[in-house]
Amino acid sequence: MNSALITGASSGIGAATALRLAADGWQVVLAGRDRTRLEALAERTGGESVAGDLTTDDGLRQVADAANGVDLLVHSAGIGWAGAFADMPPERIDELVELNLTVPMRLTRAVLPPRVAFVASVAVVGVRDEDVYSASKAGLRAFAASLRYRGIATTTVFPGAVRTPFFHGRDYRRRFPRMVEPREVADALVDAVVRGRAEVFVPGWLTAADRVHGALPGVFHRLARRFG
């Protein structure tokens, strides 16, 4: 039986990924900060829960020990921040980069599984008012690409706006692009892992935005300034 450790499993994409993997017959280890939610999800999935703060040495060690030779490590834990960069408190910068980028690197090193999946974001192309968040997710993309040279299979998923706590308290009025559900991201991630795909965008048409950004960055940023 395949096994997976999922961080950020208390809610959102992490919880949806755990449910999808369990439904596919995987044994899951659920990591997060909310013990009550983790235990409830463990009952639904038949998995093991481990509550801990990954930004502390003890918490990261506890989660790494629980991994116990898993086949897949899914990095779903993360936080966001949106607003004028000048208004972002310095301590918030440190907190965001630590959880979104440093923790996945440290935990991957501690576990060294054969496969690693990362929940990044379409913000890797650079999103207005999400300067630090965009940088942290772009770092994940580079880290995933580098791991492949070491023989570790990696999959990175790049969702657009997802109906998760990230958007709680924020007014998302756009009809296009529509918000996607955590389950859609989880399904795309798991399918990509099974098929050995390195990257997948959700919804799929966002791949075009990434290609324009890579091939014609000047054009991309002019369009982004105009249309948001």
BELGI-V15825 format. One record per backbone hydrogen bond with DSSP energy under -0.5 kcal/mol. CO is the residue of the C=O (numbers start at 1). NH is the residue of the N-H. If there is no record, write none. Layout:
co->CO nh->NH
co->CO nh->NH
//
This chain:
co->2 nh->27
co->3 nh->71
co->3 nh->72
co->4 nh->6
co->4 nh->29
co->5 nh->7
co->5 nh->74
co->6 nh->31
co->8 nh->11
co->11 nh->14
co->11 nh->15
co->12 nh->16
co->13 nh->17
co->14 nh->18
co->15 nh->19
co->16 nh->20
co->17 nh->21
co->18 nh->22
co->19 nh->23
co->20 nh->24
co->21 nh->26
co->22 nh->25
co->26 nh->28
co->27 nh->4
co->28 nh->48
co->29 nh->6
co->29 nh->31
co->30 nh->50
co->31 nh->9
co->32 nh->52
co->33 nh->35
co->34 nh->38
co->35 nh->39
co->36 nh->40
co->37 nh->41
co->38 nh->42
co->39 nh->43
co->40 nh->44
co->41 nh->45
co->42 nh->46
co->42 nh->47
co->48 nh->30
co->50 nh->32
co->52 nh->54
co->53 nh->56
co->56 nh->60
co->57 nh->61
co->58 nh->62
co->59 nh->63
co->60 nh->64
co->61 nh->65
co->62 nh->66
co->63 nh->67
co->64 nh->67
co->64 nh->68
co->71 nh->115
co->72 nh->5
co->72 nh->74
co->73 nh->75
co->73 nh->117
co->74 nh->7
co->74 nh->76
co->75 nh->119
co->84 nh->87
co->85 nh->88
co->87 nh->89
co->89 nh->92
co->89 nh->93
co->90 nh->94
co->91 nh->95
co->92 nh->96
co->93 nh->97
co->94 nh->98
co->95 nh->99
co->96 nh->100
co->97 nh->101
co->97 nh->102
co->98 nh->103
co->101 nh->105
co->102 nh->106
co->103 nh->107
co->104 nh->108
co->105 nh->109
co->106 nh->110
co->107 nh->111
co->108 nh->112
co->114 nh->153
co->115 nh->73
co->116 nh->155
co->117 nh->75
co->118 nh->120
co->118 nh->157
co->121 nh->124
co->122 nh->125
co->123 nh->126
co->127 nh->130
co->129 nh->83
co->130 nh->134
co->131 nh->135
co->132 nh->136
co->133 nh->137
co->134 nh->138
co->135 nh->139
co->136 nh->140
co->137 nh->141
co->138 nh->142
co->139 nh->143
co->140 nh->144
co->141 nh->145
co->142 nh->146
co->143 nh->147
co->144 nh->148
co->145 nh->149
co->146 nh->149
co->147 nh->150
co->147 nh->152
co->148 nh->151
co->151 nh->153
co->153 nh->116
co->155 nh->118
co->156 nh->200
co->157 nh->120
co->157 nh->159
co->158 nh->202
co->159 nh->122
co->161 nh->180
co->162 nh->164
co->164 nh->167
co->165 nh->168
co->167 nh->170
co->170 nh->172
co->171 nh->173
co->180 nh->163
co->181 nh->184
co->181 nh->185
co->182 nh->186
co->183 nh->187
co->184 nh->188
co->185 nh->189
co->186 nh->190
co->187 nh->191
co->188 nh->192
co->189 nh->193
co->190 nh->194
co->191 nh->195
co->192 nh->196
co->192 nh->197
co->193 nh->196
co->198 nh->156
co->200 nh->158
co->202 nh->160
co->203 nh->206
co->204 nh->207
co->205 nh->208
co->205 nh->209
co->206 nh->210
co->207 nh->211
co->208 nh->212
co->209 nh->213
co->210 nh->214
co->211 nh->215
co->212 nh->216
co->216 nh->220
co->217 nh->221
co->218 nh->222
co->219 nh->223
co->220 nh->224
co->221 nh->225
co->222 nh->226
co->223 nh->227
co->224 nh->228
//
